[in-house]
Amino acid sequence: MVHAKKLFLLGGPPVAGKSYLMDKIHAGGLPGIVKALNLGDPEQLVYARAATLKDIAEPVVERLVLHYDFLGPFVNGKQEYFAQDALGLIADSDEVVFVTLWVPQPVLSKRIHERRVRETIAFMPKLALGKEGFSQQIHKLKRFKMIQDLYDSPERLGLQYAKWLTFCAQYPGRPHHVLVNMKNEETLLPIETWNEIQKDYKHVIRSHRPMATSLVM
């Protein structure tokens, strides 16, 4: 298993923009966030997903960005976030920095709807021609439907974010930041600041609307 001297764990739900963010950083964008996270030279970063960790040839990586969809367990009916190899990587890395990507619920809902439409349109000609991959594509569309239903519920989405933040909190002493993306602008907040904002928001909303849950709305 690969060993990371510094691991950046970028977590977020589907269509939150994890890949787009990394592409932007790799192209030299967001210098303020790169500096705040101490990412170093973006061109020297190694990027991976949990499923591709085994494909990294080097036994030791200086700076590794692990791209993680934290709704994976929800969609796949699993209880744990990571397989043992990824959990081992988190535990054994010299340094770990958690970065959670937060996007407003209406934006996520709109994005996943647009993705479903694109995937369905692309699938129709293949279905008519009887091409291979039918079952895989059906599974993919069902997955998007599950995510769409979740995103349409601010409360359910909020619970998934809360579960992820609870998981990250199991690693005390490891820095954790929330990267807020609103109106195509990114703001990096320490988890402590994010938690205070959540508390203040809930307090204000509860005094006006008792059923409100979180800023994920």
C-alpha positions in Angstrom: 0.0 0.0 0.0 1.2 3.5 -0.8 2.4 5.7 2.0 1.7 9.5 1.8 3.9 12.0 3.6 1.0 14.4 3.3 -2.6 13.3 2.4 -5.3 15.7 1.3 -8.6 14.0 1.6 -11.1 15.9 -0.6 -14.6 14.7 0.3 -17.9 15.7 -1.3 -21.1 14.4 -2.8 -21.5 13.7 -6.6 -21.5 16.8 -8.8 -20.2 19.0 -6.1 -17.2 19.8 -8.3 -14.4 17.8 -6.8 -12.8 16.9 -10.2 -13.4 20.4 -11.5 -11.8 21.9 -8.4 -8.7 19.7 -8.8 -8.5 20.5 -12.6 -8.7 24.2 -11.7 -5.9 24.0 -9.1 -3.8 21.9 -11.4 -4.1 24.6 -14.1 -2.8 27.2 -11.6 -6.1 28.6 -10.4 -7.2 29.4 -6.8 -3.7 30.4 -5.6 -5.2 31.6 -2.3 -6.6 28.2 -1.5 -3.5 26.4 -2.6 -1.5 28.6 -0.2 -3.9 28.2 2.7 -3.9 24.4 2.4 -0.2 24.3 1.8 -0.7 22.2 -1.3 2.7 23.1 -2.7 3.2 22.9 -6.5 0.0 21.6 -8.0 1.9 19.9 -10.8 3.7 17.7 -8.2 0.5 16.5 -6.6 -0.6 12.9 -7.1 -4.3 12.4 -7.5 -6.3 9.3 -6.8 -9.7 7.9 -5.9 -10.2 5.2 -3.3 -10.6 2.6 -6.0 -7.4 3.6 -7.8 -5.0 3.6 -4.8 -3.7 0.2 -5.8 -2.6 1.6 -9.1 -0.1 4.0 -7.6 3.3 2.5 -8.4 5.4 4.6 -6.0 5.6 3.2 -2.4 5.9 6.7 -1.0 4.2 9.8 -2.3 5.1 13.3 -1.0 1.6 14.8 -1.5 -1.4 12.8 -2.4 -4.9 14.1 -3.0 -7.6 11.5 -2.4 -10.8 12.3 -4.2 -13.8 10.8 -2.4 -17.5 10.6 -3.0 -19.0 10.3 0.5 -22.4 9.3 -0.8 -20.9 6.1 -2.2 -21.9 4.0 0.8 -25.4 5.4 0.7 -25.9 4.5 -3.0 -24.2 1.1 -2.7 -25.9 0.0 0.6 -22.7 -0.1 2.6 -22.1 1.0 6.2 -18.5 2.1 6.0 -16.9 5.0 4.1 -13.7 3.4 3.1 -12.2 -0.1 2.4 -9.4 -1.2 4.7 -6.6 0.0 2.4 -7.9 3.5 2.3 -8.5 3.6 6.1 -4.9 2.3 6.5 -3.7 5.1 4.3 -5.5 7.7 6.4 -4.2 6.2 9.6 -0.6 5.8 8.4 0.0 9.1 6.5 2.5 11.4 8.2 0.0 14.3 7.8 -3.7 14.4 6.9 -5.7 17.4 5.9 -9.5 16.9 5.4 -11.2 19.2 2.9 -15.0 18.9 2.6 -16.6 20.5 -0.5 -19.9 22.1 0.3 -22.4 23.3 -2.4 -25.9 24.6 -1.7 -28.6 22.0 -1.9 -30.6 23.7 -4.8 -27.4 23.8 -6.9 -26.6 20.1 -6.3 -30.2 19.2 -7.2 -30.1 21.2 -10.4 -26.7 19.7 -11.4 -27.7 16.0 -10.8 -30.9 16.6 -12.8 -29.0 17.9 -15.7 -26.5 15.0 -15.5 -29.5 12.5 -15.5 -30.9 14.2 -18.6 -27.6 14.1 -20.4 -27.0 10.4 -19.5 -30.5 9.4 -20.5 -30.2 11.2 -23.9 -26.8 9.5 -24.5 -28.2 6.1 -23.6 -31.2 6.1 -25.9 -29.4 5.4 -29.2 -27.4 2.6 -27.6 -30.7 1.1 -26.3 -32.2 1.2 -29.8 -29.2 -0.5 -31.3 -29.0 -3.1 -28.6 -25.4 -2.3 -27.8 -23.5 -3.9 -24.9 -23.4 -2.3 -21.5 -27.2 -2.1 -21.1 -27.3 -3.3 -17.5 -24.4 -1.1 -16.4 -26.1 1.9 -17.9 -29.4 1.1 -16.3 -27.6 0.8 -12.9 -26.0 4.1 -13.5 -29.3 5.8 -14.2 -30.9 4.2 -11.1 -27.9 5.6 -9.1 -28.6 9.1 -10.4 -32.2 8.7 -9.5 -31.3 7.8 -5.9 -29.0 10.8 -5.7 -31.6 13.1 -7.2 -34.2 12.0 -4.6 -31.6 12.6 -1.8 -30.7 16.1 -3.2 -34.3 17.1 -3.4 -34.6 16.7 0.4 -32.5 19.3 2.3 -33.0 17.2 5.5 -31.6 14.0 4.1 -28.7 15.7 2.4 -27.9 17.5 5.6 -27.8 14.2 7.4 -25.3 12.8 4.9 -23.1 15.8 5.4 -23.4 15.4 9.2 -22.4 11.8 9.0 -19.3 12.6 6.9 -18.2 15.4 9.3 -18.6 13.0 12.2 -16.3 10.5 10.4 -13.7 13.2 9.9 -13.9 14.2 13.5 -12.7 10.7 14.5 -9.2 11.9 13.5 -8.6 14.6 16.1 -5.6 16.9 15.5 -5.9 16.5 11.8 -6.8 19.9 10.1 -10.3 20.0 8.6 -11.5 22.7 6.2 -14.9 23.2 4.5 -14.6 24.7 1.0 -17.8 26.6 0.4 -18.8 27.1 -3.2 -21.4 29.7 -3.7 -22.1 31.7 -6.8 -19.0 30.2 -8.4 -16.8 31.6 -5.6 -14.8 29.4 -3.3 -14.3 30.2 0.4 -12.1 28.1 2.7 -13.3 27.9 6.3 -11.7 26.0 9.2 -14.2 23.3 10.5 -14.5 25.3 13.8 -15.7 28.4 12.0 -18.1 26.2 9.9 -19.5 24.6 13.0 -20.1 28.0 14.6 -21.9 29.2 11.5 -24.1 26.1 11.6 -25.0 26.8 15.2 -25.8 30.4 14.6 -27.9 29.6 11.6 -29.9 26.9 13.4 -30.5 29.2 16.3 -31.9 32.0 14.1 -34.0 29.6 12.0 -35.4 27.7 14.9 -36.8 30.9 16.3 -38.8 31.5 13.1 -39.3 28.0 11.6 -39.0 25.0 14.0 -38.5 22.3 11.4 -35.4 23.8 9.8 -32.3 21.6 10.1 -29.1 23.0 8.7 -27.3 25.3 6.4 -27.3 22.6 3.8 -30.7 24.0 2.9 
